[in-house]
Amino acid sequence: MTSSNSRESIVIVGAGIIGLNVASILADQGLGQYVTVIAEHLSGDTSINYTSPWAGANFSAISGHDANALRWDRTGYQHLTRLAKQVGAESFVQQTPSTEYWDDKVSDDKMQSLSDYLHDFQIIPTGELPEGVASGLKYTTVTINAPEHIKFLHRRLKDNHGVRFLRKKIADIKDAYISPKTEVVFNCTGNASAHLVGVEDPKCYPTRGQIVLVKAPEVHENVMRHGRDYVTYIIPRPYSNGNVVLGGYMQKGVGTSDTFSHETESIMKRTSELSSEVRDNKAEVLAVLAGLRPSREGGARVEAVGYQVRGQDRLLVHNYGAGGTGFQAGYGMAFDAVARAKSVLDRLSSAADQAKL
Protein backbone atom coordinates (compact mmCIF):
# COMPACT_ATOMS: atom_id res chain seq x y z
CA MET A 1 0.00 0.00 0.00
CA THR A 2 1.27 3.47 -0.88
CA SER A 3 1.69 5.90 2.00
CA SER A 4 0.20 9.38 1.85
CA ASN A 5 3.73 10.76 1.80
CA SER A 6 4.59 8.69 -1.27
CA ARG A 7 1.52 10.05 -3.01
CA GLU A 8 3.07 13.50 -2.65
CA SER A 9 6.29 12.62 -4.51
CA ILE A 10 4.85 14.01 -7.76
CA VAL A 11 2.48 16.97 -7.76
CA ILE A 12 0.59 18.29 -10.77
CA VAL A 13 -0.92 21.76 -10.44
CA GLY A 14 -3.98 22.08 -12.64
CA ALA A 15 -6.74 19.63 -13.59
CA GLY A 16 -7.45 20.79 -17.13
CA ILE A 17 -6.61 18.69 -20.18
CA ILE A 18 -2.89 19.54 -19.89
CA GLY A 19 -2.54 18.42 -16.28
CA LEU A 20 -4.71 15.35 -16.78
CA ASN A 21 -2.62 14.26 -19.76
CA VAL A 22 0.54 14.52 -17.65
CA ALA A 23 -1.14 12.42 -14.97
CA SER A 24 -2.25 9.89 -17.60
CA ILE A 25 1.25 9.37 -18.94
CA LEU A 26 2.65 9.01 -15.43
CA ALA A 27 -0.11 6.54 -14.56
CA ASP A 28 0.60 4.50 -17.68
CA GLN A 29 4.23 4.34 -16.54
CA GLY A 30 3.09 2.80 -13.25
CA LEU A 31 3.54 5.98 -11.21
CA GLY A 32 -0.08 6.85 -10.49
CA GLN A 33 0.36 5.92 -6.83
CA TYR A 34 2.94 8.70 -6.48
CA VAL A 35 0.80 11.46 -8.02
CA THR A 36 -1.32 14.15 -6.39
CA VAL A 37 -3.21 16.60 -8.62
CA ILE A 38 -4.02 19.86 -6.87
CA ALA A 39 -6.34 22.38 -8.47
CA GLU A 40 -8.84 25.06 -7.65
CA HIS A 41 -11.28 23.50 -10.12
CA LEU A 42 -11.87 19.82 -10.87
CA SER A 43 -13.88 17.95 -13.51
CA GLY A 44 -17.56 18.83 -13.33
CA ASP A 45 -16.88 22.42 -12.22
CA THR A 46 -17.72 25.42 -14.38
CA SER A 47 -15.66 28.59 -14.15
CA ILE A 48 -14.26 31.05 -16.67
CA ASN A 49 -10.89 30.26 -15.06
CA TYR A 50 -11.27 26.53 -15.83
CA THR A 51 -10.80 26.52 -19.58
CA SER A 52 -10.92 22.89 -20.70
CA PRO A 53 -14.66 22.17 -20.28
CA TRP A 54 -15.53 25.10 -22.57
CA ALA A 55 -13.55 23.75 -25.53
CA GLY A 56 -15.07 22.68 -28.85
CA ALA A 57 -13.10 20.38 -29.08
CA ASN A 58 -11.41 18.65 -31.99
CA PHE A 59 -8.17 17.95 -33.80
CA SER A 60 -7.56 20.73 -36.29
CA ALA A 61 -4.68 21.84 -38.49
CA ILE A 62 -4.90 25.26 -36.82
CA SER A 63 -1.58 25.05 -34.98
CA GLY A 64 1.76 26.55 -36.00
CA HIS A 65 4.42 25.23 -38.34
CA ASP A 66 7.28 24.95 -35.82
CA ALA A 67 8.83 21.59 -34.98
CA ASN A 68 7.23 21.36 -31.53
CA ALA A 69 3.72 22.09 -32.81
CA LEU A 70 4.05 19.59 -35.65
CA ARG A 71 5.36 16.87 -33.31
CA TRP A 72 2.73 17.51 -30.64
CA ASP A 73 -0.03 17.44 -33.26
CA ARG A 74 1.08 14.10 -34.64
CA THR A 75 1.34 12.56 -31.15
CA GLY A 76 -2.03 13.98 -30.12
CA TYR A 77 -3.80 12.79 -33.25
CA GLN A 78 -2.46 9.27 -32.84
CA HIS A 79 -3.40 9.20 -29.14
CA LEU A 80 -6.95 10.50 -29.67
CA THR A 81 -7.51 8.17 -32.62
CA ARG A 82 -6.52 5.21 -30.42
CA LEU A 83 -9.00 6.34 -27.77
CA ALA A 84 -11.77 6.68 -30.37
CA LYS A 85 -11.10 3.20 -31.75
CA GLN A 86 -10.26 1.27 -28.59
CA VAL A 87 -12.34 3.01 -25.90
CA GLY A 88 -14.98 4.81 -27.93
CA ALA A 89 -18.05 6.14 -26.16
CA GLU A 90 -16.57 5.77 -22.68
CA SER A 91 -13.83 8.27 -23.57
CA PHE A 92 -16.21 10.65 -25.42
CA VAL A 93 -13.81 10.78 -28.40
CA GLN A 94 -15.03 9.96 -31.91
CA GLN A 95 -13.63 9.86 -35.43
CA THR A 96 -15.42 12.41 -37.62
CA PRO A 97 -15.12 13.49 -41.28
CA SER A 98 -13.57 16.95 -41.53
CA THR A 99 -13.12 19.75 -44.05
CA GLU A 100 -10.82 22.70 -43.35
CA TYR A 101 -10.30 25.90 -45.34
CA TRP A 102 -7.73 28.69 -45.12
CA ASP A 103 -8.01 32.18 -46.59
CA ASP A 104 -4.21 32.20 -46.89
CA LYS A 105 -2.23 29.47 -48.64
CA VAL A 106 -0.88 26.78 -46.32
CA SER A 107 2.82 25.98 -46.74
CA ASP A 108 3.85 22.82 -48.56
CA ASP A 109 5.84 21.74 -45.48
CA LYS A 110 2.73 21.91 -43.30
CA MET A 111 0.64 19.98 -45.82
CA GLN A 112 3.35 17.35 -46.19
CA SER A 113 3.57 16.90 -42.42
CA LEU A 114 -0.20 16.48 -42.17
CA SER A 115 -0.37 14.07 -45.10
CA ASP A 116 2.11 11.77 -43.35
CA TYR A 117 -0.34 10.77 -40.61
CA LEU A 118 -3.88 12.11 -41.09
CA HIS A 119 -6.30 9.38 -42.12
CA ASP A 120 -8.02 9.81 -45.51
CA PHE A 121 -5.97 12.94 -46.23
CA GLN A 122 -6.96 14.77 -49.42
CA ILE A 123 -6.02 18.24 -50.66
CA ILE A 124 -9.08 19.96 -52.17
CA PRO A 125 -8.41 21.05 -55.78
CA THR A 126 -8.27 24.82 -56.28
CA GLY A 127 -11.31 24.78 -58.56
CA GLU A 128 -13.45 23.25 -55.81
CA LEU A 129 -12.60 25.80 -53.11
CA PRO A 130 -15.19 28.37 -51.98
CA GLU A 131 -14.67 32.00 -52.96
CA GLY A 132 -11.86 33.65 -50.98
CA VAL A 133 -10.30 30.34 -49.88
CA ALA A 134 -6.67 29.66 -50.85
CA SER A 135 -6.15 26.17 -49.37
CA GLY A 136 -8.37 23.31 -48.26
CA LEU A 137 -8.20 19.70 -47.20
CA LYS A 138 -10.38 16.79 -46.17
CA TYR A 139 -9.47 14.04 -43.71
CA THR A 140 -10.79 12.01 -40.79
CA THR A 141 -10.41 14.00 -37.60
CA VAL A 142 -11.31 13.27 -33.99
CA THR A 143 -13.89 15.28 -32.08
CA ILE A 144 -14.07 15.37 -28.29
CA ASN A 145 -16.93 16.01 -25.90
CA ALA A 146 -14.70 18.20 -23.76
CA PRO A 147 -16.53 18.33 -20.40
CA GLU A 148 -17.29 14.59 -20.46
CA HIS A 149 -13.79 13.63 -21.62
CA ILE A 150 -12.33 15.55 -18.66
CA LYS A 151 -14.61 13.55 -16.33
CA PHE A 152 -13.53 10.31 -18.02
CA LEU A 153 -9.85 11.05 -17.46
CA HIS A 154 -10.47 12.04 -13.82
CA ARG A 155 -12.37 8.79 -13.11
CA ARG A 156 -9.78 6.63 -14.86
CA LEU A 157 -6.89 8.22 -12.98
CA LYS A 158 -8.60 8.08 -9.59
CA ASP A 159 -10.26 4.68 -9.79
CA ASN A 160 -7.82 2.68 -11.91
CA HIS A 161 -4.45 4.22 -11.05
CA GLY A 162 -4.74 5.58 -7.53
CA VAL A 163 -4.07 9.21 -8.45
CA ARG A 164 -5.16 11.54 -5.67
CA PHE A 165 -7.07 14.75 -6.43
CA LEU A 166 -6.95 17.63 -3.97
CA ARG A 167 -9.10 20.73 -4.37
CA LYS A 168 -6.80 23.59 -3.38
CA LYS A 169 -5.92 27.01 -4.75
CA ILE A 170 -2.29 28.05 -4.50
CA ALA A 171 -0.97 31.59 -4.85
CA ASP A 172 2.73 30.65 -4.96
CA ILE A 173 4.26 27.76 -6.90
CA LYS A 174 6.37 26.87 -3.85
CA ASP A 175 3.14 25.85 -2.11
CA ALA A 176 2.81 23.01 -4.63
CA TYR A 177 5.67 21.25 -2.84
CA ILE A 178 3.14 19.98 -0.34
CA SER A 179 5.53 17.88 1.71
CA PRO A 180 9.26 17.23 2.13
CA LYS A 181 8.68 14.15 -0.07
CA THR A 182 7.61 16.23 -3.09
CA GLU A 183 10.41 15.85 -5.63
CA VAL A 184 8.85 17.24 -8.81
CA VAL A 185 6.02 19.64 -9.56
CA PHE A 186 4.38 19.94 -12.98
CA ASN A 187 2.98 23.44 -13.46
CA CYS A 188 -0.07 23.04 -15.71
CA THR A 189 -1.93 26.17 -14.63
CA GLY A 190 -2.69 27.71 -18.03
CA ASN A 191 -3.81 31.32 -17.77
CA ALA A 192 -2.91 31.42 -14.07
CA SER A 193 0.79 31.18 -14.98
CA ALA A 194 0.64 34.90 -15.77
CA HIS A 195 0.25 35.83 -12.11
CA LEU A 196 1.15 32.73 -10.08
CA VAL A 197 3.96 33.80 -7.74
CA GLY A 198 7.17 32.06 -8.68
CA VAL A 199 6.11 31.80 -12.33
CA GLU A 200 4.61 35.19 -13.34
CA ASP A 201 5.18 34.68 -17.05
CA PRO A 202 4.62 38.02 -18.86
CA LYS A 203 4.22 36.20 -22.16
CA CYS A 204 0.89 34.66 -21.07
CA TYR A 205 -2.43 36.13 -22.15
CA PRO A 206 -6.02 34.92 -22.59
CA THR A 207 -7.61 34.49 -26.00
CA ARG A 208 -11.37 34.77 -25.67
CA GLY A 209 -13.73 32.65 -27.70
CA GLN A 210 -17.52 32.69 -27.88
CA ILE A 211 -19.48 29.63 -28.98
CA VAL A 212 -23.09 28.71 -29.60
CA LEU A 213 -24.15 25.24 -28.45
CA VAL A 214 -27.02 23.96 -30.59
CA LYS A 215 -29.12 20.85 -30.95
CA ALA A 216 -28.56 19.74 -34.56
CA PRO A 217 -28.44 15.93 -34.90
CA GLU A 218 -28.34 16.26 -38.70
CA VAL A 219 -24.84 17.79 -38.52
CA HIS A 220 -22.18 15.08 -38.80
CA GLU A 221 -19.14 16.80 -40.37
CA ASN A 222 -16.47 18.91 -38.70
CA VAL A 223 -15.96 22.06 -40.82
CA MET A 224 -13.54 24.93 -40.15
CA ARG A 225 -12.47 28.10 -41.96
CA HIS A 226 -9.32 29.87 -40.79
CA GLY A 227 -9.46 33.53 -41.82
CA ARG A 228 -6.93 36.30 -41.53
CA ASP A 229 -8.81 37.90 -38.62
CA TYR A 230 -11.49 35.36 -37.72
CA VAL A 231 -12.16 31.65 -37.27
CA THR A 232 -15.39 29.83 -38.04
CA TYR A 233 -16.05 26.25 -36.99
CA ILE A 234 -18.72 23.56 -36.74
CA ILE A 235 -17.84 20.72 -34.37
CA PRO A 236 -20.32 17.89 -33.69
CA ARG A 237 -20.07 17.00 -29.99
CA PRO A 238 -19.75 13.20 -29.78
CA TYR A 239 -22.07 11.12 -27.63
CA SER A 240 -24.25 14.14 -26.74
CA ASN A 241 -27.54 13.27 -28.49
CA GLY A 242 -26.90 15.61 -31.39
CA ASN A 243 -25.31 18.67 -29.81
CA VAL A 244 -23.00 20.77 -32.02
CA VAL A 245 -20.55 23.54 -31.14
CA LEU A 246 -20.65 26.55 -33.48
CA GLY A 247 -18.00 29.25 -33.33
CA GLY A 248 -16.25 31.40 -33.03
CA TYR A 249 -13.77 34.08 -32.08
CA MET A 250 -10.03 34.35 -31.32
CA GLN A 251 -9.81 37.61 -29.34
CA LYS A 252 -6.24 38.07 -28.16
CA GLY A 253 -5.88 39.59 -24.71
CA VAL A 254 -9.62 39.72 -24.04
CA GLY A 255 -10.50 38.25 -20.63
CA THR A 256 -14.24 38.76 -20.20
CA SER A 257 -16.68 35.88 -19.70
CA ASP A 258 -19.56 38.01 -21.01
CA THR A 259 -21.35 36.86 -24.16
CA PHE A 260 -22.69 39.22 -26.82
CA SER A 261 -25.76 38.91 -29.05
CA HIS A 262 -24.02 40.43 -32.08
CA GLU A 263 -21.31 37.76 -31.82
CA THR A 264 -23.97 35.05 -31.63
CA GLU A 265 -25.60 36.45 -34.76
CA SER A 266 -22.25 36.51 -36.55
CA ILE A 267 -21.51 32.91 -35.58
CA MET A 268 -24.90 31.70 -36.81
CA LYS A 269 -24.49 33.57 -40.10
CA ARG A 270 -20.93 32.40 -40.75
CA THR A 271 -21.58 28.75 -39.90
CA SER A 272 -24.70 28.69 -42.09
CA GLU A 273 -22.67 30.02 -45.00
CA LEU A 274 -19.91 27.49 -44.37
CA SER A 275 -21.95 24.29 -43.99
CA SER A 276 -25.00 23.05 -45.86
CA GLU A 277 -25.72 20.75 -42.91
CA VAL A 278 -26.16 23.83 -40.70
CA ARG A 279 -27.85 25.92 -43.42
CA ASP A 280 -30.45 23.30 -44.35
CA ASN A 281 -31.51 22.39 -40.82
CA LYS A 282 -32.99 24.64 -38.16
CA ALA A 283 -30.70 24.32 -35.13
CA GLU A 284 -32.11 24.81 -31.64
CA VAL A 285 -29.87 27.13 -29.60
CA LEU A 286 -29.15 25.53 -26.21
CA ALA A 287 -26.59 27.94 -24.77
CA VAL A 288 -24.17 30.74 -25.62
CA LEU A 289 -20.83 30.42 -23.82
CA ALA A 290 -17.42 32.08 -23.62
CA GLY A 291 -14.03 30.64 -22.67
CA LEU A 292 -10.49 31.94 -22.31
CA ARG A 293 -7.80 30.00 -24.15
CA PRO A 294 -4.47 29.97 -22.22
CA SER A 295 -2.18 31.50 -24.82
CA ARG A 296 1.47 32.52 -24.77
CA GLU A 297 3.71 34.63 -26.98
CA GLY A 298 6.17 32.34 -28.73
CA GLY A 299 4.05 29.24 -28.13
CA ALA A 300 3.62 26.78 -25.31
CA ARG A 301 6.26 26.45 -22.61
CA VAL A 302 7.49 22.94 -21.80
CA GLU A 303 10.60 23.39 -19.69
CA ALA A 304 12.24 21.93 -16.57
CA VAL A 305 14.03 24.19 -14.10
CA GLY A 306 15.80 23.56 -10.83
CA TYR A 307 13.96 24.80 -7.75
CA GLN A 308 15.03 25.25 -4.14
CA VAL A 309 12.50 24.26 -1.48
CA ARG A 310 13.36 24.28 2.21
CA GLY A 311 17.03 24.16 1.27
CA GLN A 312 16.52 21.07 -0.92
CA ASP A 313 17.06 20.81 -4.68
CA ARG A 314 13.79 19.99 -6.40
CA LEU A 315 12.47 20.01 -9.98
CA LEU A 316 9.79 22.25 -11.49
CA VAL A 317 8.44 21.36 -14.94
CA HIS A 318 6.41 24.04 -16.72
CA ASN A 319 3.75 22.87 -19.16
CA TYR A 320 1.31 25.58 -20.24
CA GLY A 321 0.38 28.05 -22.96
CA ALA A 322 -1.24 25.75 -25.53
CA GLY A 323 -3.81 28.37 -26.53
CA GLY A 324 -6.59 26.77 -28.55
CA THR A 325 -4.68 23.52 -29.17
CA GLY A 326 -4.78 21.99 -25.68
CA PHE A 327 -6.85 18.94 -26.59
CA GLN A 328 -4.90 18.11 -29.74
CA ALA A 329 -1.39 19.05 -28.60
CA GLY A 330 -1.80 18.31 -24.89
CA TYR A 331 -0.78 14.66 -24.99
CA GLY A 332 2.38 15.45 -26.95
CA MET A 333 3.19 18.33 -24.60
CA ALA A 334 2.66 16.01 -21.62
CA PHE A 335 4.95 13.40 -23.16
CA ASP A 336 7.71 16.01 -23.47
CA ALA A 337 7.07 17.37 -19.97
CA VAL A 338 7.35 13.92 -18.41
CA ALA A 339 10.57 13.31 -20.34
CA ARG A 340 12.02 16.46 -18.73
CA ALA A 341 11.67 14.78 -15.32
CA LYS A 342 13.18 11.44 -16.36
CA SER A 343 15.90 11.28 -13.71
CA VAL A 344 13.45 11.81 -10.84
CA LEU A 345 10.82 9.51 -12.31
CA ASP A 346 13.34 6.71 -12.97
CA ARG A 347 14.28 6.82 -9.30
CA LEU A 348 10.64 6.59 -8.24
CA SER A 349 10.04 3.73 -10.70
CA SER A 350 12.96 1.82 -9.21
CA ALA A 351 11.56 2.34 -5.73
CA ALA A 352 8.17 1.08 -6.89
CA ASP A 353 9.75 -2.03 -8.41
CA GLN A 354 11.66 -2.71 -5.18
CA ALA A 355 8.48 -2.38 -3.15
CA LYS A 356 6.87 -5.14 -5.21
CA LEU A 357 9.67 -7.61 -4.44
N, C-alpha and C positions, 0 to 999 in steps of 0.2 A: 504494500500500500504506500502511496506517495504522501509524504508529510506536507503540511500546509507551507512550510518553508521552502520545500522543493518546488512547489507550484509557483513560487515567486522568483524562480531563477531567471525566467524570461517574462518580460512584461511588454505587452502591446498597448499603446495608447491610441484609442480610436476604434470604433466598432462599425465603421462603414465598410464598403466593399474592399478598400485597400487593406485595412487592418484584418478583416476576416480572411482575405486571401493569404496574408502572411501566416495567420494562425493555421490555415488549412495546409499549407506546405510544411510547416513545422509538425503538425499532427501526422501527416502522411510519412514523415521521417521518424515517427515513433516518439516525438517529443511533446505531445499534447499534455501529458501529465506535469510538465514543467512550466506550462503557459498560463498566465493570468492576463485577461483583456480588461483594461479599465477604460471606462468611457462615461461621459455625461449622458449620452443617449445610446440606447440599445435597440435591437430589432423590435419592431412594433410601435416605437415612438414616432411622433411627428413633430418636427421642429425645423425652422428655416436654417438652423445651424447643423442639422443632420441631413447631409445632402443626398446620400445614396438612395433612400426610398423615393425621392422625387424623379429619378432618372427615367428616361424613355422605356427601356434601354435596349441597345442593340450593338452589333459589331458593324462599324462603318469605316470607310476609307477616308475619314475626315482628318486623321492625325497627320503629323508632320512627316518630312522626308528624311529626317536624320536617322542615324544607325540605331539609336536606342528605340525610337518610335517604331521603326520597321520591325525590329526584333521583338519588341513587346507585343505588337499587333499579331505577329505570326504565332507567338506562344499563346496569346489569349484566344485567338480563333481556334487553335487546335484543342485547347482545354475546354472551351465552351461547346465545341462540336462534340467532344467526347461525352460531356454531361448530357447534351441533348439526346445522343444516341444510346448511351448506357444507363442513364438515370431517368431521363425524360420528365414526365409530369411532376415527379417528386421534387426535382430541382427547379422547376418553372423556367426551363430553358428549352427553346424549340428552334429547329431549322426552318427557315422562311425564305421564299424567293425574294430577291432584292434588285432594285434598279437605282442607280445613283448617277446624278448629273452634276457637272461643274460649269460655271459660267466662264472660267478661265481654263486653258488647256492644262491637263495633268502631265507631269514629266514622264518621259519614257521609262526612267529608272523606277519611278513609283509604280507604274503599270506593270513593269516586269516583275517587281517584287511581289505584287498582289497576285499576278498570274501563276506564280510558283506554288501557291498553296490554297487559294480560294477555290472552293468546289464550283464546278459549272461556270467557270470564268469566261466571259465573252465581252469584248469591246464592241460597243454599239457603233455601227457605221455612221459616218458624218451625215449622210443623207437622211438618216432616220432620227436625228436629234431634234428636239424641240427648238423653236426659235430662241436665239440668245445663248444656247448651250454649246460649249466648245468641246467637252469630253463627256463620255458616258460609258457605263459598264453594267452588265448583269451578272449575278452570281447567286449562290446560296449562302445566305447569312445566318446568323443566330440572333434571335430576339429573346429578351429576358424580362420576366415580370419582376421588376426591381424590388418592390417591398416584400414579395413572397420569397424571392431568391435569398434575400438577406436573412429572412426567418429560417429558411432551409439550412443555410450555412451555420447559423447560430445553433440550431438543434443538433446538427451533425457533430459539431465541435464539442458541444457540452455533453451530449448523451453517448456518443460513440468514442470520443477521444479524451474525455476527462478535462477539457479546457475549462478553466474557471472564468466567469464573467463577474465583474465588480462594477457597480454603478457608482462613479465617483468623478467629480470635476476637479482637475488640477490646474493651478495657475502658473506653476513653475515646473519645467521638465524634470528638475531634480526630485520632485515629489513622486515621480514615476518609479524611482528606485525604492520600492515599498518595504524592503527589508535588506539587511546586510547580505542576504543570499542572492539578491538581484544582480545578475552579471551583465545582462544586455537588455536594453530598452529599444523597441521599435516605435519611432514617432510617426504615427499615421493619422495626424490630426487635421489634415486638409486646410481649410480656411483659417483655423485657429493657429496655425503655425506663424501667421503674421504677427500675432501679439502674445503668444505663449512665452513667458519668461524663460530665458535660456536658449530660445530659438529665434524669435523675433525677426523673421525673414522679411526684409523690405520688398522682395521680389514677388511676394504673394498678393493676390487680389481676387475678389469674387467676379465671376461672369454670370450675370443673371439670365435665366431663361424663363419664359412663360409657356405653358402648355395648356391644351384643352383635351380633357379626357372625355371620350364619347363612346356611346354604345353603337357599334357598327359591325355586326357579325359578318356582313358581306365583304368586308375588307380583309384580304389575305396576304397582300404583298407589301413589303417594306419599300418605301420610295423616299428618296432624299434629293434635294437640290442645294448645292453649296454655292451661294452667290458671293459677290465681292464684299457686300455689306449686310448680308442676311443669310439665314439658313431656314429651309423649309423641310419638314419631315413628317412621314406617316409611318407609325410603328405599331403593328398589331401586338397587343399584350397577350402573351401565351397563357393558356389555361385560366382565362378570366371571363369566360362566357361572352366573348365578343367585344371586349373593350379595346379601344385603339387610342394611342397617344398621338395628338396632332400638335405640331410646333412649327416654328418657334422663334426664339431670339437668342443672340449671343452678345449681351450688353456688358462690355468690359468695364470693370470697376463699379458697377451698379450693385448695391447691396440691399435693396428693398425687397420685402416679401409681398408687397402690394401687387394686386393684379389689376389690369386696365382693360376696359371694354373695347377701346379702339385696337388694342393688340389682339384681343380675341377675334374681332371682326377681320383683322388682317390675316390671322392664322387660318380662319375658315375659308377666306377667299383664296389664299395662296395654295392651300392643300386641295381645294376643289379644282383649281386650275391644273394642278400637278398630277392628280390621280383620277381616272374615270371611276374607280371603285368608290371614291369619296363623292365625286360629282353626281353619280347616278343613284346614290342611295341617301336618304335623309337620315343623318346621324343625330342621335339624341345626346345632347350635351349633359354630362354627368357632373363635371367639376372643372373649374379653371384654377390652375395652380402655378406657383412660381418656386424656383429653386436656384441656389447659388453654387455654380461649379467652382471647385477649388483650383484656381489657375495660378500660374507662376511664369514670370518673365524668364525666357530661356528654356522653358520646359520643366518637366518633373525633376525633383531632386531625390536621387537614391544614392546615399553616401553614408559611410561609417566614419565616426570620429571618436577619438578617445575622450573619456569623461572622468573627472575626479569626483568621487562621492565618499564623504566621511574619510578622506585620506586614502581611499582605495581606487585603483585604476579599474574603470568599467568601460563598457562600450555603449555608444548611442548610434543607432542606425536610423537615418532620416528616410522617409518614404512618403512623399506627398507632392501635390501640385499637378495632378493628372488632368485638371480641367474637365472637359467633357468626355474624356476617354477612359474614365476609371473602370468601367465594367469590361471594356475590351482590352485595355493595357494592364489592368491591375494585377492579373496573375503573373504576367511577365515581369512587372515591377517587383512583385513580391518574391519571385524567384531570384532576382538580382539582389534584393535586400537581404534575403536569407543567406545568400552566398557571401555577403560582406561580413557576416558573423560566423564564418565557418570554424574558426579556431575555437571559439567559445562553445559552439554547438557540438563540435566533435568531442570535446571534453565531457559535455553532458550526456551525449550518446554512449560514450564509453562507460560512464557511471551507471547509466540505465542498463547496459548489457551486464555489468558486474552484479547489479542488484538481482538480476534474473537467475544468476548461477547458484 
